[in-house]
Amino acid sequence: MNPLTVARAQMELSLGFHIVFSALGIGMPLLMLIAEARFLRTGEEHYRSLARVWGKATALLFVVGAVSGTALSFELGLLWPKFMAFAGPALGPAFALEGYAFLLEAIFLGLYLYGWDRLSPRAHWWTGVPVAVSGCVSGILVVGANAWMQSPRGFTAVGGKIVDLDPFAVFRNPSWIPLAAHSTFACYTAVGFAVAGVYAFGMLRGRDGPRQRAGLTIAMAVGTIAGVLQPLTGDRLAKLLFHTQPAKLAAMEAHFHTENGVGLLVGGIPDPATGKVAYGLYLPKMLSFMSTGDFNAKIVGLWDFPPDQRPNVLVCHFAFQIMVAAGFGLAGLGALWALFALRKKPIGTWMLRLIALAAPLGFLALEAGWFVTEVGRQPWIIHGVLRTADAVTPRDDVMYTFILYIALYVGLAVALVALLRALARKYADVEVVS
């Protein structure tokens, strides 16, 4: 394989692996804080036990995420030197601030873990707040860098170099806040439903004590609230794409021909050769409305762009459909659970089975969403400015680093699973009855 293909495959592997731990680093500290806040409010010991378990799990995930994130930063320089030389001045402030957020998270996570019996209960809870805030801010800052790549602003390029750079270009980018909000809610949704699924599975196997029920309730509440808010940020992104990345919008919707009053495609199998879509259902004029607020607005078709500037329509469309289906499925499940919870009705076995089966859907949606984001930007690494093919390393031995990174991620995954299983076994039989 040529260096471009291998480099892209390696980045896909690395980002796909790291995004899981980024999401867990954002979501788990919030669950941890809520559990301890419930302990402070009620005095019930099973909440304290739950917070301790989640705190230790957060620490393990933080370490693995730190390793994979460090490896990812090396990849950017090794595989994409021309990209880093060009974009480094613009992205540097965001990555520098992310480093400070990471440092604060590490410091306060240590205080949280070792302060249980050394600090007052309220002081201990406050040590967890910077962990949750820093984890969230880290994700927002990294997304800021990615948003600038999606819709670059605030500079002038001369001779392949950035001049007259606005030092706050990343933070003034119109794509930053909508993309960061969508990504953050996706992380809370994915983590909430995944953790709830773990507890639902345990309850189905007979581990049905106060701590398990509390874990399920807290995780479902976080996942449901985030899942319901998610479509609102998605709507804002659709309107933004209409203006900044119309080719991506067309690929997501398998929209080939420029038309007025375009329908929203649900499902379907697009044929890039003929521009036709089989087995799809169209909601009349809804794509025009969702993109512009006007039911009769014109949407540019994919075939109006040069062939070498069209994203892969099959990947974009199927990934987008998976993301939307999984997201709405989780929101519906959360609404159903909330209906039972608000009426104080017991959660039956069938509901526990649904929650357990839905556990991976949030991360599936998260991964699919990033496929849409990244594949939909191709063939550009910086949209409209620098092509991916022009940014890759010219070396022909990239395969060796690819193999090395595969070994690294397999090793990290095996170690993490072993450690989490050991943690689960340690606390499996520790049930505090309040």
Summary of the structure (lengths in Angstrom):
residues: 434
radius of gyration: 22.8
end to end distance: 60.7
largest distance: 69.2
contacts: 1464
relative contact order: 0.14
helix: 72%
strand: 7%
